Amino acid sequence: MEIKESGENYLETILNLEKKNKVVRSVDISKELSVSKPSVSRAMNVLKKAGYIQQETYSNIYLTEKGREKATEVYKRHVLITQFLEEVLKVPKPISENDACRIEHVISSETLEAMERLIKKNDI
C-alpha cells in the first residue's frame, strides 16, 4: 500500500522527532505539524494499517523497518532538493525549505538524480 503526501510528511516528521527526542508521541507530531490531535490519530491509524509504524493505544510511536525506509527516502529527497534550491538556484532558506517540502512528494527519480549530479559536478 502506497501512502500519499500527508503520510510521507508524517513519516518524515516521526523520523525527525525520533532523532531529536528519542521518543515520539502523537502530541509531539501534532505540535510539530500544527495539526489537531484527532488528525494525527487518523493518520497514525492509516500508517499502522499500511505497516509503516507500530503504536499501542495511547503510547509511543515507532517506525517499522518499512516505515524507516520510506521516511529516510523522503528525508533524503527533502535535503537534496533544499540543497539544490539554496546552493544552485540561490533561493533563500525559508523559501527553499517550504518549496522542498512540497516538491519532495511529486518529483521524479530522474529529475532528482539530475539535481544530484549537478550538485556533485559543481562540488557544492
C-alpha positions as CSV (number, residue, x, y, z in Angstrom):
1,M,0.0,0.0,0.0
2,E,1.5,3.3,-1.1
3,I,0.9,6.4,1.0
4,K,0.0,9.9,0.0
5,E,1.9,13.2,0.5
6,S,0.4,13.7,4.0
7,G,1.5,10.2,5.0
8,E,5.0,10.9,3.8
9,N,5.0,14.2,5.8
10,Y,4.0,12.3,9.0
11,L,6.7,9.7,8.4
12,E,9.4,12.3,7.9
13,T,8.2,14.1,11.0
14,I,8.3,10.9,13.1
15,L,11.9,10.3,11.9
16,N,13.0,13.8,12.7
17,L,11.3,13.8,16.1
18,E,12.9,10.4,16.9
19,K,16.3,11.8,16.1
20,K,15.7,14.8,18.3
21,N,13.7,13.4,21.2
22,K,14.3,9.6,21.0
23,V,10.6,9.0,21.8
24,V,7.7,10.1,19.6
25,R,4.2,10.7,20.8
26,S,1.1,11.9,19.0
27,V,1.2,15.2,20.8
28,D,4.7,15.8,19.6
29,I,3.6,15.2,16.0
30,S,0.6,17.5,16.5
31,K,2.8,20.3,17.7
32,E,5.4,19.8,15.0
33,L,3.0,19.8,12.1
34,S,0.4,22.2,13.7
35,V,-2.4,19.8,13.2
36,S,-5.1,18.6,15.6
37,K,-4.6,15.5,17.8
38,P,-7.6,13.8,16.1
39,S,-5.9,14.4,12.7
40,V,-2.7,12.7,14.0
41,S,-4.7,9.8,15.4
42,R,-6.4,9.2,12.0
43,A,-3.0,9.5,10.2
44,M,-1.4,7.0,12.7
45,N,-4.2,4.5,12.1
46,V,-3.6,4.7,8.3
47,L,0.2,4.4,8.7
48,K,-0.2,1.5,11.2
49,K,-2.6,-0.4,8.8
50,A,-0.1,0.1,6.0
51,G,2.7,-1.3,8.1
52,Y,4.8,1.9,8.4
53,I,4.5,2.4,12.2
54,Q,3.8,0.5,15.4
55,Q,1.8,2.1,18.2
56,E,-0.1,0.7,21.1
57,T,-3.1,2.7,22.2
58,Y,-2.0,6.0,23.9
59,S,1.6,5.1,23.7
60,N,4.8,5.9,21.8
61,I,5.1,5.7,18.0
62,Y,7.8,3.7,16.4
63,L,8.7,3.4,12.7
64,T,8.8,-0.2,11.4
65,E,11.6,-1.1,9.0
66,K,9.3,-0.3,6.1
67,G,8.4,3.0,7.7
68,R,12.0,3.9,8.4
69,E,13.0,3.2,4.8
70,K,10.2,5.4,3.5
71,A,10.8,8.2,6.0
72,T,14.5,8.1,5.2
73,E,13.8,8.2,1.4
74,V,11.5,11.3,1.9
75,Y,14.0,13.0,4.2
76,K,16.9,12.5,1.7
77,R,14.7,13.9,-1.1
78,H,13.9,16.9,1.1
79,V,17.6,17.5,1.9
80,L,18.7,17.2,-1.7
81,I,16.0,19.5,-3.1
82,T,16.7,22.1,-0.4
83,Q,20.4,22.0,-1.1
84,F,19.7,22.4,-4.8
85,L,17.4,25.3,-4.3
86,E,19.7,27.1,-1.9
87,E,23.1,26.4,-3.4
88,V,22.4,26.2,-7.1
89,L,19.4,28.5,-7.5
90,K,20.3,30.7,-4.5
91,V,16.7,30.6,-3.1
92,P,16.6,31.9,0.5
93,K,16.5,29.2,3.2
94,P,12.9,29.7,4.4
95,I,11.5,29.6,0.9
96,S,13.7,26.6,-0.2
97,E,12.6,24.6,2.9
98,N,9.0,25.3,2.2
99,D,9.3,24.5,-1.5
100,A,11.3,21.4,-0.9
101,C,8.6,20.1,1.4
102,R,6.1,20.3,-1.4
103,I,8.4,19.2,-4.3
104,E,9.7,16.1,-2.5
105,H,6.4,14.3,-2.9
106,V,6.0,14.8,-6.7
107,I,9.5,14.9,-8.1
108,S,10.5,12.1,-10.5
109,S,13.6,10.0,-9.7
110,E,15.1,11.1,-13.0
111,T,14.9,14.8,-12.0
112,L,16.1,14.1,-8.5
113,E,19.2,12.2,-9.9
114,A,19.9,15.1,-12.3
115,M,19.8,17.6,-9.5
116,E,22.2,15.4,-7.5
117,R,24.6,15.1,-10.5
118,L,24.6,18.9,-10.9
119,I,25.4,19.4,-7.2
120,K,28.2,16.9,-7.4
121,K,29.5,18.2,-10.7
122,N,29.7,21.7,-9.2
123,D,31.2,20.3,-6.0
124,I,28.6,22.0,-3.9
